């Protein structure tokens, strides 16, 4: 199943995987209700870029001033979120760390799942929004920062991702579903430009309420 999904994304792209992704985000914002993700509004003010980490690079999040001097460091960022709930505010570095790994994982799927250390298993299909979706259970290696080790991806009849479920460890284990849509081609790769995250109802596995995060992408540059 994974090879067919990768082929659906890379319809006219035959180069090796990108070394970096430069993303322009005109809109990334949370639901209007009070929520620790409110601070994500600050991300709209910058273009975000990530590059592959060199082997042995330290894990953490750092803030720099205009002279490139480190002014704040957050070691072992994931553990710093415990315990977090709807009334707890996040620091700027926590917001930056969460935004970074969330967007990187989202923008590199499904190619990321073919990397060494990832395990995938096809599940029973799922019907939603008038379509028949194939489901893939993904187990992330410990070396890749993510919301949860096990996640579920839903692919439409065209092979493109429609929905992605995970458990938000940074929000006390809340389950969420990311719905992606509005696909556009960037340098031969099909990429979603709209992402909406919802809390999942444990009984029906359906998204409930308003989006807790909304992301709109204006442009993507692979290098």
N, C-alpha and C positions, 0 to 999 in steps of 0.2 A: 504493500500500500504506500509506503513512504517514497519509493522511487517514482511512482506515478504522480504524487503530490509535488515533488521537486520538479518534475518535468512540466507540470502545469504552470509553475511559477516562472521557470526559466525557458519560456517558449522560444526566445530568440537570443538567449545568452549562453555562450559556449566557453566563456573564459573560466579560470579558476575562481574560487570564492573571493569576495571583496575583502580587502585588508582594512578598510575603514568605511564608515557611513556618516555622511553629513546631512542633517535633517533640519529643515526649516519648519517650525511649528507656530502657525498663527493662533492656534487655540488649544489649550490643555487646561481643563478646569474641572473642579469637583461639583457635586450637587450643592444647591444653595444652603442646605441645612448644615449646622455646625459639624465639622468633621476634621480629623487631623490632616486630611488631604487638601484642606483649604489652601495650604501653603504652596500647592502645586501651581497656583496662578503665577508665581514668580518665574516659572520656567518659560512662560511665553515671551520673556524679554530677551532671549538668547537663542542662537542657533546651537544645536547640540551636536557634538561629534564624539565618537568612540573609536578606539583602535584596539586591535588584538593585544592582549597583555603578553609580555615576554615571560618565558618560563622563569619561575622563582620570584616574580614581581610581588611586592608586598600587598596584602589585602587591607584596604582601609579607604577612608574618604578624607580629602584635604581641601581647605579653603585657602586661596591665595589673594594677596592684595595686588595693586597695579604694578608693583615692582617684582612680582613673581615670588615674593616671600611667603612662606607658609605661616598663616596666622591662626589656624585652627586645625586640629586633627581628630578624627574619630576612628579609633582602633576597634576591630571586631564589630563592625556596624550592625550586623543582624541582631546580635545579642543586646544591643542598646535599645531595641524596640520593646523589650519585655519589661513589665506588661504595658500594653498600649490599648486604649479603648477609645470610643467616640468622643470623650471629653478631654483627651490628652493631646497636647500640642507637640508637634515635631520640631526639632531644631533644623536649621538651614542645611546642615550636612546630612541629616537623616533624609530630608526631602531630596537632596541631590543624589544620594546613594540609591534610594528607592526608584527615583525617576530614571537613573542611569541603567540599572539592570533590568527594569521593567521594559523600557523602550528597546534596549539592545536585544533582549530575548524575543520581543514581539516582532521586531523588524527583521530579524535573521531567521525566523521560522518560515518554512519547515527545514531549511538547510541545516540549521543548528542541530536538529535531531539526528543527522547522519554523522555527527562528529564522534570520535572514539569515546567510549564510556557511556553513551546513551543507549538505553534499551527501549524498544518499541514493541507493542503488541496490539493487534487489531481487536476491537471489541464488537459487540452487537451494534447494528446500525441504529440511527435515531431519526425520527421524523419531526420536523419543526419548520414553521414558516412555509408550508406547502412544498417542502423538499425532503428528499431522502438523503441523510448525511451519513457518511462512513466515519467511524470513531477510532481514534488511535490513542492508546494509553502510553504515555512517555515517562520513563524514569530517568531523572537527571542525575549525572554523577556529582559527587560531593565537590568537585573542583569548579563547578559552574554555579554561581550565585543565582538563586531563584526563589520564588515565593514558597515552593514546596517541591519535594523530591519527585512526587508523582503528580502528573497533570494529564488532562484529556483534551485532545484536539478533534474538532468536528470539520470534515471536509465535504463540500458540496459536490454535485454531479460533475462540475467542471474541474474538480481537483483542488480548488482554492479553499483556503480556510474560511469558515463561517463563524465559528465560536471556539473559545478556548477557556477551559475550566481549571481553576487552581484554588488552593487554600491559602489565604493571606495570613501567614505566620506573624507578620508585622501588625496585624489587627486581631490578635488573640484567636486565630484560627477561623476567621470568617471565610466562608466559601464564596467565590465570585466567578462570574462568567463574563468574558470579554467577547463582544460581538464586533466583528470587523467587516467592512463593506467599502463600496466606492473604489474599486480597484482601478489603478492606472498603471501604464507601462513606463518604467524608468530604466533606461539603458538596457532594454531587452528583458527586464524582470518585472513581473506583475506584482504590485504592492498595494495593500489596502491603505486608504488615506483617511478613513474614519474608524474610530474605535470607541466603543461605549462599554463601560464596566458596570455590572449589576450584582447585587447580592443574590445568592441562589437559595431557593426554598429547599430544605433538606428532604421533604416528602415527595414533591413533584419533580425535583431537579429543574424547575423552571425559574427564570429570572423574575425578580419581584421589585416593585418600587421604581423610583427614578434612578438614573445612572449615578454612581458614586464618583466616577471619573469619566470625562469626555475628552478625547484627543482628536484633533484634526491636523492632518499633515498637508503642507503646501507643496513641498518639493523634497526629493531625496537624491543624493549624489553618491554613487559608489566609486571608490578609488582603490 
